[in-house]
Amino acid sequence: MQYFKHVVNFYTALKIICVMSKKLSDIQKQFPEWYQDVVYESQLADQSPVRGCMVIRPYGYAIWENIKDILDKKIKDSGHENAYFPIFIPKSFLEKEAKHVEGFAPELAIVTHGGGKELEEPLVVRPTSETIIHHMFAQWIKSWRDLPMKINQWGNVVRWEMRTRPFLRTTEFLWQEGHTAHETAQESEDEALMMFHEYLDIIKNYLAIPAIPGKKSESEKFAGADTTYTIEALMQDGKALQMCTSHIISRSFSRAFGITYQTREGGLEHPYLTSWGFTTRSIGAVVMVHGDQKGLVLPPKIAPIQVVIIPIFKSDEDKATLLSVVQTLAQKLKNSVRIKIDDNQHMRPGEKFFHWELKGVPVRIEIGPRDIANGTVVVADRLGLAKETIPFDKVIETVHARLDLIHHELYKRAEERLKKKWHTGEKIAQFGPTLEKEGGFYQTGWCRKASCEEHVKKFKATIRCLLDEVTFAECFFCNETSASDILVAKAY
């Protein structure tokens, strides 16, 4: 029975290797299928019986928990407090801000019955929480002494997506959403930009993804916001992904929800508001930016398992000795890295290597009877940078150095791909067909007219963000003067 299980494991692994290798040989055409194979086979998520939803498996959720812990500390350190608000929102709340309801109307899930009866007022399953939180702000904010008010919520939201893909675009997803209120417009701008840069730090220095900060165009910004700051990244297939956003909402929502406070001078004013969010979409970005023909590749700082230790033995005598040494080694490492001992007796070493490579574990330590005799271990990494035999007493410093090296190498590889796919073009008529066919970022000029922006969509692309530079004299479509450079791309 054990032999049969062993054979099944081996041929399952071989099948997955063949499928993924074949698809990555033509990554541009087969990228969506490859992505889903990696997500499901590496056990990040599974399909749900509800269309468009996903089950986040323990391994995938552990990645989210690591990201959440990093971000939650940043949020609290910057003076925000966590709270929780209802998932059900009165439909009339969304209708108070015209642009907001217009922007979210196609994606709303609405509850009309509960407890066997028709509800007096339909309830919306939250697509975002501005309305319910601003309703509460109106109860809590009375004086300038109550400001700034800085609230964050960790939770889930529902948006009825037509085309779904695990982590990237699902009917339900997890996120954090921050909401703040301030006395002045400058304070609200500072707040939105502060969190924007905290997001950028996580994306670059924890997810190892080179990303481009900028502003959204009027048509692409958050429904009801004055300004939306966005962080855009480029996936291996040449499509852009919006990593996260931070919004200056100003006073449109505070007026709509009657949020007023007594000023220092004794008058009555509406506060300036912000909101900002970071989601489980970040896990999908990690898969698409760093994954390869072997499967998942995880940046060390967010990997649930940073080091897997694989004892290699043939006899029970070897096993007892090896496991004793492995436990000693694990004790030395566990205070500074997340480790896993794979002592599964039903898989060969090669199968174990494949299994942990598929799951993207950054570092692997192999140790057998000969290594014990020599006082050494073998250290390998997921990127295949080097496989080296090191003395037992050098393991800790070697592992830490290797983890740092993997992060920098992942960022470097992604940055090199980004540079290769970053193009410039003066007129959409010339670069549009290539963009539609091959993807990538195209930097160009824009006059800021909505009529010109519409011509980008003819090539299945959008303006991803406005850049803080002007290098093009004219708009990409008309001959008017360019107001700023923009990045154009096809996107998820």
N, C-alpha and C positions, 0 to 999 in steps of 0.2 A: 504493500500500500504506500509506504514511504517512497519507494522507487518510482511508482506511478506519479505521485505528486511532484517528485523531482523532475520527471520528464515533461509533465505539463507546464511547470514553471519555465523550463528551458525553452520549449517551443513557443510558449506565449511571448517570452522575451524576444525570441528570434523573429516572430511575426511583427512585433511592434517596431523592432529595429528596421526591418525591411520596409514597412509602410512609411515610417518617418524619413528614412534615407531617400526613398523614392520621391517623396513630396518636396523635400528640401533641395533636391537636385534641380528643381524648377520652382524656387521659392516664390517668385513673382506671381505665378499662376496658381500654385497650390497652397499659398500661405494661409487662407482661412481654414482649410481642412487640417493643415499641420497644427495650427493654433489650437483647434478643438481637441485634436489627438493629445497634445501635450497637457492641456488642462485636465482632461478626463483620465488619461493614463498615469499621470503623476499624482493623481488623487487630490487635486486642488478642489475640485467640485464634481457634482454629478447632476444629471438631469432631474427635473422636478415634474410631477404629474400635471402641474399648472403651467400652461404655455407661457414662455418668457421668463419664468422664474428658475432659480437654480438652488441646489443644496450645496452649501459651502462645507466641504469635508474638514475633519480636524486639522489636516496638514495645511489646507488653504486658510482656515480660520486662524491658525497659529501665526501665519505670516501677517494677517490683518492685525492680530493682537500686538505683534512686535511694532508694526507701524503706528498703531493706536497709542501704545505706551510712549513712543518717542514724541508724537505730536501732542498727546495729552499733557505731557510735562511742559512743552513749549507754551501751550495755551494757558496752563495754570501759572507758570512763571511770569507770564506777561499780564497777569492781573484779572484773568477771566475765571468765572465760576461755572461748574457744570450743573445743569438742571435737566428736567425732563418734562415734556409737554405732550398732550394727547395726540394720538395718531389720527383721530377723527376731528375734522374741522367743519363747522357750519358752512354750507355752501355760500351763504350770504357774505361771509367774511372775504372770500376770494373776489366777490363782485364789487367790493368797496374800492378797489384800485383797478381801473379799467384796463391798463396795459398788462397788469399782472394776470388777470383772468383771461384776457385774450391770448396771452403767451402760453398758458398752461391748459386751456380748455380741451384741446385734442388729446391730451395725455391723462385726463382725470379719470379716476375710478370713483364712482358715486354710490353710496349706500342709500337705498330708498326704503328698505324694510328692516325691522329689528324686533325681536321678541314676538314674531308672528303678526306684527301690525305694520301698517304704513307709517313712516315717520312724519311728524308735522313739518319738519324741514329736512331735506336731504343732507347727508353728511359726506364730505369729501375725504377720502383716504389721503393723507398729506402727501403732496408732491414736493413740498418744501414748507417750512414752518413760519415764514415771515408773518402771515396774518394772525395766527393764534398767539405768537409771541408778542407781536405789537399790540394785540388786544390786552395782554397782560401788562405790557409796559405802561399802557394808559392807566392801569390801576395802581401801578407801583411808583411811577415817576410823578412827583408833585412839585419838587423844588430843584433849583440848581445844585443843591446839596446831594441830590440823588444821582447826579451825573459825575463821571460817565457810568453808565450801566453796561456791564460786560458779561454776557451769558453765552454759554456753549452747551450744545446738546449732542450726545452720541445716540444714534438711533437708525431707523430704517425709513425709507420713503418709497412711494409707489408712483410710477409713471407708465402709462399704458403704451409701451413701445410697439411699433408695427414690426420692426425687424430687430430681433434680439440676438445677442451673442454673449456667452458667459463672461462675467466681470465687466465687459466693455459697455454693454447696453442691455440691461435686464429690466423687467417690469418692476421688480423690487430690488433695492440695493442698500448697502450699509454706508453710512457716512458720519461725519461730524458737521454740524452747521453752527457757526458763531453768529451772534446778533448783538449789536451794541448801539448805544445812544449817547450823543455828545452835545455839548453846548455850542460848538462852532463847526463850521464847514471844514476848517483846517484840521481840527481834531479828528473828524471823521475820515478825512483823506489820509492822515497819518496812520490811523488805525488800520484802514484797508490795506495800505502799503506795507505796514509792519507785518501783518499776517501773510501777505503776498510773498514777502521775502523769507518768512519762516517756511512756507511751502516750498519755495525755490531751494532752500537749504536741504530739506528732506529729499526732494527729488534728485538733487545732484550728489549730496554727500551721504545718503543712505540707500537710495535706489540705484545710484550710479548711472543716472540718465541725464545726458546733456539736454537742457531745455531752454526754450526761448520765451522770455517775458515780454508782454506787450498789452495793448488795449484792444478790446473788441470794437467792431464797427457798430453803428447805431442799430442795424438790423440783427446783429448777432449777440448783442449784449443781453443781460438778464432782464426779463420782463418787469419793467417798473423801475429799473436802476438808472441813475444818471451816468455812471461810468462802471464798466466791468473790466477788471484786470484779469488777464488770462496767462496761463503757462502752457505752451504748446511743445509737444515732442514729436519726433519722427520715428515711425516704426520701420522695421527692416524691409517691409514691402513698399515703402515710399509713401504711405498714408500718414496723415497727421492725427494726433490724438490730443484732445484738450485734457490736460492733467488735472486742473483745478481752476477755480475762479475766486475772485474777491471783489465785492461790489460796494460802491458808494451809492447808497439809496437816497441820500439827502433827506428831504422833508416831505416827499410825496406820500409815503406811507404814514408818517406821523400825522399829517393832515387828515388822511383818509380814516385813521383809527382814533382821532381825537387825542393824541398824545401831546399834552401841554405841561409846561412847568413855569414856576415863578422865577424870573430872572434875578440876578444880583441887584438890579435896579428897581425891582418890584413890579416889573411888567410881566406879560404872559407870552411865551414863545413855544414854537414847535422844535423838538430836538432834531439833530442830524443823525441819520441812521446808517449802519453798515451791515452787511452779511457776507459770509465767506464759508466755503466748504471743500472738503477733501474726502474722496470716496474709495470704495473697493475697486474702482476702475484702475487704481494704481497697480493692483496685482496683475491685471491684464497687460498693462504697459510693461511690467517687468518681464513677463513671458515673451512678449513680442519684440522687445528691444534686445534681450540677452539670450533667448533660447537658441538652440542649434539642433543638428541632426540627431543628437542623443537625447534631446528633450529639454527639460527645464534647466536654467542656470540662474542660481539665486545669488544676489549680492550678499556678502557675509553678514552685514549688520542687521538684515531682516530675516535671515534664514532660520527656520525653527530648529534645525540641526546644523551646526557649523562644522562639526567634525564627526565622522563616523569611524569607529574602530572595528576592524575586521580581523579577528583571530583566525589563523589558518592552521588547521590540525587534521590529522588522519586517524590517530588512535586516542582512546580514552585517557591514556597516560599523558599524551601531549596536551589534551584538552584541559585536564585539571591544572597542569602547570601554567599553560597559556592564560587561562581565565583568571588565575591568581595575579599574574603580571598585568593583565589588561585592567583588572579592577584597581590595581595600584596606580596605573597610568591614568585611568579615568578620574581617580580621586585628585590627582595633581592638576588636571585640566578643568574640572567641573566648576571651579570657582570663578573662572574667567571666560570660558566658552561653553556653548550649548553642545552637548555630546550625546552620542548614541552608540551602544555596543551591539553589534550584529553577531550574535552567537547562534543564529538559526542553523540547525544541523541538517535541514532538508534542502538546502541550496548550496551549490558549489561556489567557490570564491568568485569565479567569473560572472555567475549570475548575480551575486551580491553587488559586484562592481557595477554591472549594468543597472540594477535596481536603484542604487543610490545616485548614479549619474543621471538617470531618468528624472529623479526627484530633485536634482540640482544641488545636492549637498556640496559645499565649497571644497572641503578637505577630507581626504581619506587616509587613515593610518592602517597599514597592513603589518601584522606581526605573526611570525611562525616560529617553530622550534629552533631553526638556525639563527634567527634574529635574537632569540633569548640567549643562545650560547655566545653570540657576539656582543650582546649588550646594546643592540640597535633596534630601530624600527624603520619601516619604509613609509615615506610621506609622499602622497600624490595629491593633485588638485583637479577640480572639475574642468579647468581650462586646458589641462595638459601642458602647463608651462614647464614643469620639470618634475621628475620622479627621483627622489634622492633617499639614500640610506643615511640616517643620522644616529648619533649616540643617544641613548635613553635619556641622559640628563640634559639634552638640548631640545627636547620635544616641545616644551612650552614656548620658548622664544622662537623656535622655528615655525610653529603653528601660527602664532600671532603675526609674525612677519609675512607668512604666506597669505593669511586672511587680508592683510593690508594690501599686499601685492595684487590679489585677485580683484579687490575693489577698484584699484587704480587702473588695472588692465581692462576691466569691464567698461569703465568710463572712457578710457582711451579708444577702445574698439568702437564703441557707440559714437563717439565724437568723430572718428575718422569716417564712419558711414554717413554721418550727418553732413560733413563737409563735401563728400562726394555727391550727395543728393541735393545740395543747396545750389540753386542756379539763379541767374539774373536774367531779366528779359524786359524789353521796353514796351512791347505791344502784345496784348493777349492773342491777337490774330496769328502772331508768329509762334509764341511758345505754348499756346493753349492746346493744340493737338498733341504735342509731346507730353505735356503735363497729364492730359487725360489718359494717355497710353502707358506712360512709365512712372507717373507719380513724382514725388519729391517736393521740396519747397522751392517756390519761385519768388524772388524778391523783385518788386517793381514799384512804380509810383502810382499815386491815386489822388484824384481831385476831391474826394470825399462825397461825390454825388451818388445817390442811390441808384440812379439810372445806369451808371457805369458799372456799379457793383453787380447788377443783374447779369451782365455779360460773362462774368466768371462762372456762373452756374451752368452756362451752356456747355462747359467742359467738365461737368460733374464735380466742380470744385467750389470752394468758398474762401473768403478772406479770413484767414485764421487770426491775424492780429495786425495792429498798427505798430510800427517801429518808431523809436525816438531818433530818427535820422531822415535826412532828405538828400538822396544821392541821384534821384531821377528828376529831370526837369519837367517832364510831362506825365499826365495820367496814362495808365496802361491802355485806355480805350479812346478817350477823346484827346484833343490837343491842348486842353487847358493845363495850367500850371499845377504841378503835383503839390499837395499839402503835406504829405509824408510818405515814406516808404511803407510798404505792406508786405506780408507773406501770404502767398496764395498756395493752396494745396487741396488735394482730395482728402477726405477725413472719415474717420469712423464715427 
